[in-house]
């Protein structure tokens, strides 16, 4: 009984995690959502393994102003 409740809570958290991300293509959101719904435990594991967070590019102010950062 408690295992089922924990599984449902983890599934709901996984779905919220997928749906609130703005950096994913909508098609990936659909695929990950279906994986989580159809394969609850495996779907969440697949989502967290393959949904890499995109690294934000650092803004280098020295390039913007035409100066080199090496002195």
FITORFI-11396 format. One record per atom (N, C-alpha, C): atom name; x, y, z; residue in three letters; residue number from 1. Coordinates in pm, whole numbers, plus 50000, padded with zeros to 5 digits. Each point is the difference from the previous one (the first is absolute). Layout:
+------+-------+-------+-------+------+-----+
: atom :    c1 :    c2 :    c3 : rest :  nr :
+------+-------+-------+-------+------+-----+
:   CA :     X :     Y :     Z :  ala : NUM :
...
+------+-------+-------+-------+------+-----+
***
This chain:
+------+-------+-------+-------+------+-----+
: atom :    c1 :    c2 :    c3 : rest :  nr :
+------+-------+-------+-------+------+-----+
:    N : 50082 : 49881 : 50000 :  unk :   1 :
:   CA : 49918 : 50119 : 50000 :  unk :   1 :
:    C : 50087 : 50126 : 50000 :  unk :   1 :
:    N : 50099 : 50003 : 50090 :  unk :   2 :
:   CA : 50087 : 50118 : 50008 :  unk :   2 :
:    C : 50090 : 50010 : 49877 :  unk :   2 :
:    N : 50039 : 49886 : 49946 :  unk :   3 :
:   CA : 50085 : 50000 : 49881 :  unk :   3 :
:    C : 49924 : 50061 : 49883 :  unk :   3 :
:    N : 49874 : 49966 : 49986 :  unk :   4 :
:   CA : 49918 : 50056 : 49893 :  unk :   4 :
:    C : 49983 : 50151 : 50016 :  unk :   4 :
:    N : 49980 : 50045 : 50121 :  unk :   5 :
:   CA : 49986 : 50143 : 50028 :  unk :   5 :
:    C : 50129 : 50075 : 49967 :  unk :   5 :
:    N : 50113 : 49943 : 50038 :  unk :   6 :
:   CA : 50130 : 50062 : 49969 :  unk :   6 :
:    C : 50022 : 50003 : 49850 :  unk :   6 :
:    N : 49964 : 49893 : 49930 :  unk :   7 :
:   CA : 50015 : 49995 : 49855 :  unk :   7 :
:    C : 49914 : 50107 : 49932 :  unk :   7 :
:    N : 49879 : 50019 : 50046 :  unk :   8 :
:   CA : 49913 : 50102 : 49943 :  unk :   8 :
:    C : 50056 : 50139 : 50024 :  unk :   8 :
:    N : 50051 : 50025 : 50119 :  unk :   9 :
:   CA : 50058 : 50132 : 50032 :  unk :   9 :
:    C : 50123 : 50027 : 49914 :  unk :   9 :
:    N : 50085 : 49899 : 49983 :  unk :  10 :
:   CA : 50120 : 50017 : 49917 :  unk :  10 :
:    C : 49961 : 50022 : 49854 :  unk :  10 :
:    N : 49898 : 49930 : 49953 :  unk :  11 :
:   CA : 49952 : 50021 : 49863 :  unk :  11 :
:    C : 49949 : 50143 : 49980 :  unk :  11 :
:    N : 49924 : 50049 : 50094 :  unk :  12 :
:   CA : 49946 : 50136 : 49989 :  unk :  12 :
:    C : 50113 : 50103 : 50002 :  unk :  12 :
:    N : 50099 : 49979 : 50086 :  unk :  13 :
:   CA : 50115 : 50091 : 50003 :  unk :  13 :
:    C : 50078 : 49994 : 49870 :  unk :  13 :
:    N : 50016 : 49882 : 49944 :  unk :  14 :
:   CA : 50067 : 49985 : 49871 :  unk :  14 :
:    C : 49925 : 50070 : 49889 :  unk :  14 :
:    N : 49869 : 49989 : 49999 :  unk :  15 :
:   CA : 49920 : 50068 : 49898 :  unk :  15 :
:    C : 50011 : 50152 : 50013 :  unk :  15 :
:    N : 49993 : 50051 : 50122 :  unk :  16 :
:   CA : 50018 : 50144 : 50020 :  unk :  16 :
:    C : 50138 : 50045 : 49954 :  unk :  16 :
:    N : 50100 : 49919 : 50026 :  unk :  17 :
:   CA : 50136 : 50034 : 49958 :  unk :  17 :
:    C : 50010 : 50009 : 49849 :  unk :  17 :
:    N : 49938 : 49908 : 49929 :  unk :  18 :
:   CA : 50003 : 50001 : 49853 :  unk :  18 :
:    C : 49922 : 50119 : 49946 :  unk :  18 :
:    N : 49881 : 50021 : 50052 :  unk :  19 :
:   CA : 49912 : 50101 : 49942 :  unk :  19 :
:    C : 50041 : 50143 : 50031 :  unk :  19 :
:    N : 50074 : 50024 : 50108 :  unk :  20 :
:   CA : 50038 : 50138 : 50032 :  unk :  20 :
:    C : 50129 : 50044 : 49933 :  unk :  20 :
:    N : 50073 : 49907 : 49940 :  unk :  21 :
:   CA : 50124 : 50037 : 49931 :  unk :  21 :
:    C : 49968 : 50070 : 49869 :  unk :  21 :
:    N : 50063 : 50114 : 49979 :  unk :  22 :
:   CA : 49977 : 50077 : 49878 :  unk :  22 :
:    C : 50105 : 49974 : 49893 :  unk :  22 :
:    N : 50110 : 49935 : 50036 :  unk :  23 :
:   CA : 50107 : 49979 : 49904 :  unk :  23 :
:    C : 49983 : 49872 : 49919 :  unk :  23 :
:    N : 49897 : 49921 : 50027 :  unk :  24 :
:   CA : 49977 : 49877 : 49925 :  unk :  24 :
:    C : 49910 : 50026 : 49880 :  unk :  24 :
:    N : 50028 : 49931 : 49892 :  unk :  25 :
:   CA : 49914 : 50002 : 49884 :  unk :  25 :
:    C : 49866 : 49936 : 50038 :  unk :  25 :
:    N : 49888 : 50053 : 49952 :  unk :  26 :
:   CA : 49870 : 49942 : 50037 :  unk :  26 :
:    C : 49988 : 49851 : 49969 :  unk :  26 :
:    N : 50064 : 49954 : 49893 :  unk :  27 :
:   CA : 49995 : 49858 : 49967 :  unk :  27 :
:    C : 50069 : 49917 : 50109 :  unk :  27 :
:    N : 50112 : 50049 : 50053 :  unk :  28 :
:   CA : 50068 : 49929 : 50108 :  unk :  28 :
:    C : 49913 : 49998 : 50126 :  unk :  28 :
:    N : 49929 : 50108 : 50025 :  unk :  29 :
:   CA : 49910 : 50003 : 50115 :  unk :  29 :
:    C : 49892 : 49893 : 49988 :  unk :  29 :
:    N : 49946 : 49984 : 49879 :  unk :  30 :
:   CA : 49898 : 49898 : 49979 :  unk :  30 :
:    C : 50057 : 49861 : 50021 :  unk :  30 :
:    N : 50118 : 49975 : 49944 :  unk :  31 :
:   CA : 50063 : 49868 : 50014 :  unk :  31 :
:    C : 50031 : 49970 : 50146 :  unk :  31 :
:    N : 50061 : 50094 : 50071 :  unk :  32 :
:   CA : 50033 : 49977 : 50141 :  unk :  32 :
:    C : 49873 : 49984 : 50084 :  unk :  32 :
:    N : 49896 : 50077 : 49971 :  unk :  33 :
:   CA : 49874 : 49987 : 50074 :  unk :  33 :
:    C : 49939 : 49862 : 49978 :  unk :  33 :
:    N : 50000 : 49953 : 49876 :  unk :  34 :
:   CA : 49947 : 49866 : 49972 :  unk :  34 :
:    C : 50083 : 49891 : 50068 :  unk :  34 :
:    N : 50132 : 50018 : 50000 :  unk :  35 :
:   CA : 50086 : 49903 : 50069 :  unk :  35 :
:    C : 49968 : 49993 : 50149 :  unk :  35 :
:    N : 49981 : 50115 : 50061 :  unk :  36 :
:   CA : 49971 : 50002 : 50144 :  unk :  36 :
:    C : 49863 : 49941 : 50030 :  unk :  36 :
:    N : 49902 : 50028 : 49913 :  unk :  37 :
:   CA : 49865 : 49948 : 50024 :  unk :  37 :
:    C : 49992 : 49850 : 49973 :  unk :  37 :
:    N : 50057 : 49955 : 49888 :  unk :  38 :
:   CA : 49987 : 49860 : 49961 :  unk :  38 :
:    C : 50097 : 49908 : 50073 :  unk :  38 :
:    N : 50117 : 50049 : 50031 :  unk :  39 :
:   CA : 50102 : 49921 : 50070 :  unk :  39 :
:    C : 50044 : 50079 : 50123 :  unk :  39 :
:    N : 49925 : 50000 : 50107 :  unk :  40 :
:   CA : 50023 : 50094 : 50111 :  unk :  40 :
:    C : 50143 : 50000 : 50055 :  unk :  40 :
:    N : 50051 : 49889 : 50042 :  unk :  41 :
:   CA : 50133 : 49999 : 50061 :  unk :  41 :
:    C : 50107 : 50017 : 49893 :  unk :  41 :
:    N : 49991 : 49923 : 49893 :  unk :  42 :
:   CA : 50099 : 50007 : 49893 :  unk :  42 :
:    C : 49994 : 50135 : 49930 :  unk :  42 :
:    N : 49880 : 50055 : 49982 :  unk :  43 :
:   CA : 49985 : 50129 : 49933 :  unk :  43 :
:    C : 50068 : 50113 : 50073 :  unk :  43 :
:    N : 49989 : 50002 : 50131 :  unk :  44 :
:   CA : 50067 : 50105 : 50079 :  unk :  44 :
:    C : 50151 : 49984 : 49993 :  unk :  44 :
:    N : 50047 : 49877 : 50005 :  unk :  45 :
:   CA : 50145 : 49976 : 49989 :  unk :  45 :
:    C : 50050 : 50044 : 49863 :  unk :  45 :
:    N : 49927 : 49966 : 49894 :  unk :  46 :
:   CA : 50038 : 50041 : 49865 :  unk :  46 :
:    C : 50003 : 50152 : 49989 :  unk :  46 :
:    N : 49900 : 50067 : 50056 :  unk :  47 :
:   CA : 49995 : 50146 : 49994 :  unk :  47 :
:    C : 50122 : 50063 : 50068 :  unk :  47 :
:    N : 50032 : 49955 : 50120 :  unk :  48 :
:   CA : 50112 : 50061 : 50071 :  unk :  48 :
:    C : 50135 : 49962 : 49942 :  unk :  48 :
:    N : 50009 : 49890 : 49927 :  unk :  49 :
:   CA : 50126 : 49964 : 49936 :  unk :  49 :
:    C : 50023 : 50074 : 49869 :  unk :  49 :
:    N : 49894 : 50018 : 49922 :  unk :  50 :
:   CA : 50017 : 50052 : 49865 :  unk :  50 :
:    C : 49957 : 50145 : 49981 :  unk :  50 :
:    N : 49947 : 50063 : 50099 :  unk :  51 :
:   CA : 49960 : 50140 : 49983 :  unk :  51 :
:    C : 50107 : 50091 : 50059 :  unk :  51 :
:    N : 50109 : 50010 : 49927 :  unk :  52 :
:   CA : 50111 : 50081 : 50051 :  unk :  52 :
:    C : 49962 : 50147 : 50000 :  unk :  52 :
:    N : 50040 : 50067 : 50102 :  unk :  53 :
:   CA : 49975 : 50144 : 50009 :  unk :  53 :
:    C : 50100 : 50070 : 49910 :  unk :  53 :
:    N : 49949 : 50092 : 49923 :  unk :  54 :
:   CA : 50089 : 50074 : 49911 :  unk :  54 :
:    C : 50080 : 50099 : 50082 :  unk :  54 :
:    N : 50128 : 49998 : 49972 :  unk :  55 :
:   CA : 50086 : 50093 : 50071 :  unk :  55 :
:    C : 49983 : 50139 : 49940 :  unk :  55 :
:    N : 49985 : 50094 : 50086 :  unk :  56 :
:   CA : 49987 : 50137 : 49953 :  unk :  56 :
:    C : 50138 : 50052 : 49963 :  unk :  56 :
:    N : 50001 : 50069 : 49888 :  unk :  57 :
:   CA : 50127 : 50056 : 49956 :  unk :  57 :
:    C : 50032 : 50122 : 50085 :  unk :  57 :
:    N : 50122 : 50005 : 50045 :  unk :  58 :
:   CA : 50042 : 50115 : 50079 :  unk :  58 :
:    C : 50026 : 50117 : 49907 :  unk :  58 :
:    N : 49957 : 50114 : 50042 :  unk :  59 :
:   CA : 50020 : 50121 : 49922 :  unk :  59 :
:    C : 50136 : 50056 : 50034 :  unk :  59 :
:    N : 50086 : 50003 : 49901 :  unk :  60 :
:   CA : 50135 : 50051 : 50021 :  unk :  60 :
:    C : 50002 : 50148 : 49963 :  unk :  60 :
:    N : 50004 : 50085 : 50099 :  unk :  61 :
:   CA : 49993 : 50145 : 49976 :  unk :  61 :
:    C : 50123 : 50050 : 49925 :  unk :  61 :
:    N : 50112 : 49930 : 50014 :  unk :  62 :
:   CA : 50119 : 50046 : 49930 :  unk :  62 :
:    C : 49983 : 49984 : 49849 :  unk :  62 :
:    N : 49928 : 49900 : 49955 :  unk :  63 :
:   CA : 49976 : 49983 : 49857 :  unk :  63 :
:    C : 49907 : 50108 : 49949 :  unk :  63 :
:    N : 49905 : 50039 : 50083 :  unk :  64 :
:   CA : 49905 : 50102 : 49957 :  unk :  64 :
:    C : 50068 : 50134 : 49978 :  unk :  64 :
:    N : 50093 : 50034 : 50085 :  unk :  65 :
:   CA : 50067 : 50129 : 49990 :  unk :  65 :
:    C : 50129 : 49992 : 49921 :  unk :  65 :
:    N : 50032 : 49883 : 49944 :  unk :  66 :
:   CA : 50116 : 49988 : 49914 :  unk :  66 :
:    C : 50132 : 49992 : 50073 :  unk :  66 :
:    N : 49997 : 49972 : 50127 :  unk :  67 :
:   CA : 50123 : 49988 : 50078 :  unk :  67 :
:    C : 50027 : 49853 : 50026 :  unk :  67 :
:    N : 50125 : 49967 : 50005 :  unk :  68 :
:   CA : 50032 : 49861 : 50034 :  unk :  68 :
:    C : 50010 : 49988 : 50151 :  unk :  68 :
:    N : 49965 : 49884 : 50051 :  unk :  69 :
:   CA : 50003 : 49981 : 50145 :  unk :  69 :
:    C : 50140 : 49967 : 50050 :  unk :  69 :
:    N : 50091 : 49969 : 49907 :  unk :  70 :
:   CA : 50138 : 49971 : 50040 :  unk :  70 :
:    C : 50079 : 50128 : 50006 :  unk :  70 :
:    N : 50078 : 50017 : 50104 :  unk :  71 :
:   CA : 50085 : 50119 : 50012 :  unk :  71 :
:    C : 50141 : 49961 : 50025 :  unk :  71 :
+------+-------+-------+-------+------+-----+
***
